[in-house]
Amino acid sequence: MADKHGPIFTIKSGSKKTIILSNWEIAKECFTTNDLAVSTRPTKLVANENLSYNGAMFGFAPYGPYWRQIRKIVTLELLSNRRIEQLSHIRVSEVQASVKDLYSVWCNNNRNEEYVLVEMKNWFAKLIFNMVFRMLVGKRCFGFGGVGNNDDDKGNRCLEIIREFMNLLGVFTVGDVVPFVRWLDFGGHEKAMKKTAKELDEILDELLSEHRQKRRRSLDENDEKDFMDVMVSVFDDATRIDGFDADNVIKATTLAMITGATDTTTVTLTWAMCLLLRNPHTLRKAKEELHTQIGKERCILESDLSKLPYLQAIIKETLRLYPPSPLGVHREFTEDCILGGYQIEKGTRLITNLWKIHTDSCVWSDPLEFKPERFHTTHKNIDVKGHNFELLPFGSGRRVCPAISFGFQMVHFILANFLHSFEILNPSPELVDIDGTLGINHVKTTPLEILVKPCLIPNCYETM
Ligand code: HEM
């Protein structure tokens, strides 16, 4: 449609107009000159009403004092460099535990030092869920009884509910465009949303009461605090925050962080692996960098990441070709304004066609080719922080992702560790398939099965 109708055009679904924006110059005009006018999210969507604690999840909240207050707390208290640094040991121990797990799978299945077949989408998801859960709520997702306890049934159910939640967030319901037939609930989506929201709320409720009890028991300032501890202490005496119940604000903010952090990073790692397997020369160069910089006799630390610029370029190139949300996250205009020479009415929704911007042949040579080298040559000054409008995987403007450095670092660290610890091969003579399904995020449809074999000295895995 963008090829046919140009870099800015309108579609109409029901009574709602939506602008589709598909080039970087207009994106720049949108997220600089007009940013304030387009910093709210559509709040009247069926999914928002049912899944976002009535708007208390700040990622879906309208632009205003409540959103500003929570975003400020999240940025200063939860995503500050100091807090991220304090939780470094969790990221390291979770990555090492997962690498060790994979090594055990290889040891248990292997007598001839051969490769073993593993499914990577699930491996990445479990690792990320455990890592994110420990940082946010102090315990693993897989192993609800505490770190080290492998309560996989509960973990799998939790992962399923969050996946269901993400799927439902991306669902198009008839009620969104023809509100007067909403009550008919075609497809049963609204019923499913209520059920998923209730199940998730029960999990978050249990976690919140544990955190409140812990706070009552110990007030030692030196105790390590997870994200939920911080929220509980910030809102200690408050019963209501901007009209919302304090408990709901804490649960909603924790959920916003869990859902923001897990799917996006899992999806990025999965696509990065697909691209590396389809481009063996890039994989070879990445391995060379790892072995020159780190060697085969020790594990990678977070402080090593700055020595791995090629791997960083691989992640940027993956985010260019496979932004987790190829159509951005919806916004809505709260004022009339002019964009690309056109008059835009207040109330119009905005979809930013990130994929189209990222593959514009006026900006990117061989736009559909996977060429990480471009970030060391022709595009070496382009970063992903939302100021270079040619590359916006984390969005831009006031509503830009608040966790850019953190998200980028997580992906970089996990990919570096996995590639450093294992030789990998495509099990099939055919290219790895890249079929995707588009919901709120663009996920690989089929499992990602690959062959792996350890490549460090055994001591590295044994001491992890
Ligand atoms: C590869 C990793 C990630 C990508 C590509 C990504 C991408 C995005 C995008 C495109 C948006 C919408 C921005 C806009 O409207 O302009 C967003 C918002 C958001 N992201 Fe991320 N994200 C990532 C990681 C994370 C992580 C690790 C967290 C949490 C720790 C997180 C939390 C959020 C939240 C809470 C919002 C909503 C912000 C608001 O509405 O004010 N994201 N992200």
Residues whose N, C-alpha, C, O or C-beta is under 5 A from the ligand:
A	BS01	HEM	F58 G59 F60 A256 M257 G260 A261 T264 T265 T268 P324 S325 G328 V329 P393 F394 G395 S396 R399 V400 C401 P402 A403 G407
